[in-house]
Amino acid sequence: MKKYLLGAMVLVFGVTFSAAAQDTFETDSIATSAGDLTITFIGHGTLMFNFGGKVIHVDPWSKLADYSQMPPADLILITHEHRDHFDVDAVNALRKSGTVPVVTETCAKSVKGGVIMKNGDIKSVEGLEIEAVPAYNLVHMRSAGQPFHPKGIGNGYVVRFGDKRVYVAGDTENTPEMKQLKNIDVAFLPMNLPYTMTPEMVADAAKAFKPAILYPYHYGSTDTSRLVDLMKNSKDVEVRIRKME
């Protein structure tokens, strides 16, 4: 595990930027057939990937970072319209000439020039194969019959980096579509109660599709040690805990 320092001036894959705040984000590096993938754990449901000289931001949220001081995006992935995942100000701060936002139909209303992906779509964007996986609730409801995340609106994304497939689930539960995924090398599964999954739900899904590396993310105050205990006998899945409250 590495540390990623946002200092006075930092060079990240050819991009120089400054930061007003002395924030430190954790990073991990994943080897792929096309070079290393660097994962930066911003927090909550927010991530940044660096791969092949490109910067990919996932659900940037201004509460977690000063995006005017972050590396501008080549690609921005937005999972759904809730404000802690879809922050138009953060998106605009990250945009440069040529930035491509990948968005849901709902979010496209507020973002110009976005590539719209519906559940089940597979597209090549900025040289990366991206698959949109349905993200929705089965159990947890806002009120009777009203799930926090209705089916057909939000996306999770499977992104291929070289020979590695990375799944960022968005806000969802352990859906049949998730459990049917194949050949996932890295998975980010949400564990933020009551909106997404319990540790038991995350373990159920992970044991079904068996990602090589599992990161619980967007977990709020949920006890991550419970997931570690549930997965202790699943030797084919490595559980990694990072600061993603």
C-alpha positions as CSV (number, residue, x, y, z in Angstrom):
1,M,0.0,0.0,0.0
2,K,1.3,3.4,-0.9
3,K,0.5,7.0,0.1
4,Y,-0.5,9.6,-2.4
5,L,0.4,13.1,-1.2
6,L,-1.3,16.2,-2.6
7,G,1.4,18.6,-1.8
8,A,2.4,22.0,-3.2
9,M,3.3,20.6,-6.7
10,V,2.9,17.0,-7.7
11,L,3.6,15.2,-11.0
12,V,1.1,12.4,-11.7
13,F,1.6,10.6,-15.0
14,G,2.6,13.7,-16.8
15,V,0.0,16.0,-15.2
16,T,1.3,18.7,-12.9
17,F,-1.1,20.2,-10.3
18,S,-1.1,22.1,-7.1
19,A,-3.1,21.5,-3.9
20,A,-4.2,24.0,-1.3
21,A,-4.8,21.4,1.3
22,Q,-2.3,18.9,2.5
23,D,-4.5,15.9,2.0
24,T,-3.1,12.4,1.9
25,F,-5.0,9.7,0.0
26,E,-4.1,6.0,0.0
27,T,-3.1,4.3,-3.3
28,D,-2.7,0.8,-4.5
29,S,-1.0,-0.4,-7.7
30,I,-2.4,-3.3,-9.8
31,A,-0.1,-4.8,-12.4
32,T,-1.8,-5.3,-15.8
33,S,-0.6,-6.5,-19.2
34,A,-0.6,-2.9,-20.4
35,G,1.2,-1.4,-17.4
36,D,0.3,-0.6,-13.8
37,L,-3.2,0.7,-12.8
38,T,-2.9,3.1,-9.9
39,I,-6.0,3.3,-7.7
40,T,-6.4,6.4,-5.5
41,F,-8.9,6.1,-2.7
42,I,-10.5,9.5,-2.3
43,G,-13.3,8.4,0.0
44,H,-16.9,7.4,0.3
45,G,-17.9,6.3,-3.3
46,T,-15.2,8.4,-4.9
47,L,-12.1,7.0,-6.7
48,M,-9.4,8.0,-9.2
49,F,-7.6,5.7,-11.6
50,N,-4.4,6.4,-13.5
51,F,-3.7,4.1,-16.4
52,G,-1.7,4.4,-19.6
53,G,-1.3,8.2,-19.1
54,K,-5.0,8.7,-18.6
55,V,-6.8,9.9,-15.5
56,I,-10.2,8.4,-14.7
57,H,-12.3,9.9,-12.0
58,V,-15.3,8.0,-10.5
59,D,-18.2,9.8,-8.8
60,P,-16.1,12.9,-7.9
61,W,-17.6,14.8,-4.9
62,S,-16.4,18.2,-3.8
63,K,-16.9,17.4,-0.1
64,L,-13.9,15.0,-0.3
65,A,-11.4,17.0,-2.4
66,D,-10.7,20.3,-4.0
67,Y,-11.2,19.2,-7.6
68,S,-9.8,22.4,-9.0
69,Q,-6.5,21.2,-7.7
70,M,-6.8,17.5,-8.8
71,P,-5.5,16.1,-12.0
72,P,-8.0,16.9,-14.8
73,A,-9.9,14.0,-16.2
74,D,-9.7,12.2,-19.5
75,L,-12.7,10.1,-18.4
76,I,-15.3,10.6,-15.7
77,L,-17.6,7.8,-14.6
78,I,-20.9,8.7,-12.9
79,T,-22.9,5.9,-11.5
80,H,-26.2,7.7,-10.6
81,E,-27.8,11.0,-9.8
82,H,-27.6,11.2,-6.0
83,R,-25.6,14.2,-4.9
84,D,-22.8,12.3,-3.2
85,H,-22.1,10.6,-6.6
86,F,-23.1,13.2,-9.1
87,D,-21.6,16.6,-8.2
88,V,-21.8,18.9,-11.3
89,D,-19.3,21.4,-9.8
90,A,-16.7,18.6,-9.4
91,V,-17.4,17.3,-12.9
92,N,-16.9,20.8,-14.4
93,A,-13.8,21.4,-12.3
94,L,-12.2,18.3,-13.7
95,R,-13.2,18.8,-17.4
96,K,-10.6,19.9,-19.9
97,S,-10.7,19.8,-23.7
98,G,-11.5,16.2,-24.7
99,T,-12.8,15.0,-21.3
100,V,-15.5,12.4,-21.7
101,P,-18.1,11.9,-19.0
102,V,-19.9,8.6,-19.0
103,V,-23.3,9.1,-17.4
104,T,-26.7,7.6,-16.9
105,E,-29.7,8.9,-18.8
106,T,-30.8,10.8,-15.8
107,C,-27.4,12.5,-15.3
108,A,-27.1,13.4,-19.0
109,K,-29.7,16.1,-18.5
110,S,-27.1,18.1,-16.5
111,V,-23.9,17.2,-18.4
112,K,-23.1,18.4,-21.9
113,G,-21.4,16.0,-24.2
114,G,-21.7,12.9,-22.0
115,V,-21.7,9.3,-23.3
116,I,-24.9,7.8,-22.1
117,M,-24.8,4.2,-20.9
118,K,-27.8,2.1,-20.0
119,N,-27.8,-1.0,-18.0
120,G,-26.2,-3.8,-20.1
121,D,-24.5,-1.5,-22.6
122,I,-20.8,-2.2,-23.5
123,K,-18.9,0.6,-25.2
124,S,-15.3,1.5,-25.9
125,V,-14.6,5.0,-24.4
126,E,-11.1,6.6,-24.5
127,G,-9.7,3.2,-25.5
128,L,-11.2,1.4,-22.5
129,E,-13.9,-1.2,-22.7
130,I,-16.7,-0.3,-20.3
131,E,-19.7,-2.4,-19.4
132,A,-22.7,-0.9,-17.5
133,V,-24.0,-3.2,-14.8
134,P,-27.5,-2.7,-13.3
135,A,-27.3,-1.1,-9.8
136,Y,-30.4,-1.2,-7.6
137,N,-32.0,-2.3,-4.3
138,L,-33.8,-5.5,-3.7
139,V,-34.5,-5.2,0.0
140,H,-33.7,-1.7,1.4
141,M,-36.6,0.7,0.8
142,R,-37.1,4.4,1.3
143,S,-40.7,3.6,2.0
144,A,-43.0,0.7,1.1
145,G,-42.4,-0.2,-2.5
146,Q,-39.9,2.6,-3.0
147,P,-36.3,1.4,-3.1
148,F,-33.5,3.8,-2.4
149,H,-32.1,2.9,-5.9
150,P,-34.8,1.7,-8.3
151,K,-33.9,-0.8,-11.0
152,G,-33.0,0.6,-14.4
153,I,-31.6,4.0,-13.4
154,G,-28.1,3.6,-11.9
155,N,-25.1,1.8,-13.3
156,G,-22.1,0.0,-11.9
157,Y,-19.2,-0.2,-14.4
158,V,-16.8,-2.9,-15.3
159,V,-13.7,-1.3,-16.9
160,R,-11.0,-3.3,-18.7
161,F,-7.5,-2.1,-18.0
162,G,-5.2,-4.3,-20.1
163,D,-5.9,-7.9,-19.0
164,K,-7.6,-6.8,-15.7
165,R,-11.4,-6.2,-15.2
166,V,-12.3,-3.7,-12.5
167,Y,-15.9,-3.5,-11.2
168,V,-17.1,-0.4,-9.5
169,A,-20.6,-1.3,-8.3
170,G,-22.1,2.1,-7.5
171,D,-25.1,2.1,-5.1
172,T,-26.6,-1.4,-5.3
173,E,-27.4,-4.6,-3.4
174,N,-26.3,-8.1,-4.3
175,T,-28.3,-8.4,-7.4
176,P,-28.5,-11.4,-9.8
177,E,-26.6,-9.4,-12.4
178,M,-23.8,-8.8,-10.0
179,K,-23.6,-12.4,-8.9
180,Q,-23.4,-13.5,-12.5
181,L,-20.3,-11.5,-13.3
182,K,-17.3,-13.4,-14.6
183,N,-13.5,-12.8,-14.5
184,I,-13.5,-9.8,-12.2
185,D,-10.0,-9.0,-10.9
186,V,-10.9,-6.0,-8.7
187,A,-14.3,-5.2,-7.2
188,F,-15.5,-2.2,-5.2
189,L,-18.8,-3.2,-3.4
190,P,-20.8,-0.6,-1.3
191,M,-21.6,-1.4,2.3
192,N,-23.4,1.8,3.4
193,L,-26.4,1.0,5.5
194,P,-29.3,1.3,5.0
195,Y,-28.9,2.4,1.4
196,T,-26.8,-0.4,-0.1
197,M,-25.5,-3.7,1.3
198,T,-24.9,-5.4,4.7
199,P,-21.6,-7.2,5.1
200,E,-23.6,-10.4,4.7
201,M,-24.8,-9.2,1.3
202,V,-21.4,-8.2,0.2
203,A,-20.0,-11.6,1.2
204,D,-22.8,-13.4,-0.6
205,A,-22.1,-11.5,-3.8
206,A,-18.3,-11.9,-3.5
207,K,-18.5,-15.6,-2.9
208,A,-20.7,-15.9,-6.0
209,F,-18.6,-14.0,-8.6
210,K,-15.2,-14.3,-6.8
211,P,-13.2,-11.2,-7.5
212,A,-9.5,-11.7,-7.0
213,I,-9.4,-8.5,-4.9
214,L,-12.4,-7.1,-3.0
215,Y,-12.5,-3.6,-1.7
216,P,-15.6,-2.7,0.4
217,Y,-16.2,1.0,-0.3
218,H,-18.8,3.7,0.6
219,Y,-19.2,1.9,3.9
220,G,-19.9,4.8,6.3
221,S,-20.0,3.5,9.9
222,T,-20.5,-0.2,8.9
223,D,-18.0,-2.5,10.6
224,T,-15.6,-3.7,7.9
225,S,-14.2,-6.4,10.3
226,R,-17.5,-8.2,9.9
227,L,-16.9,-8.6,6.2
228,V,-13.4,-9.8,6.8
229,D,-14.7,-12.4,9.2
230,L,-17.4,-13.5,6.7
231,M,-14.8,-13.9,4.0
232,K,-12.0,-15.5,6.0
233,N,-12.5,-19.0,4.5
234,S,-12.8,-17.7,0.9
235,K,-9.2,-18.1,0.0
236,D,-9.7,-17.1,-3.7
237,V,-10.8,-13.6,-2.7
238,E,-8.4,-11.1,-1.0
239,V,-10.3,-8.5,1.1
240,R,-8.5,-5.2,1.3
241,I,-9.8,-2.4,3.6
242,R,-9.0,1.1,2.7
243,K,-10.4,4.4,4.1
244,M,-13.6,4.7,2.1
245,E,-16.2,5.7,4.6
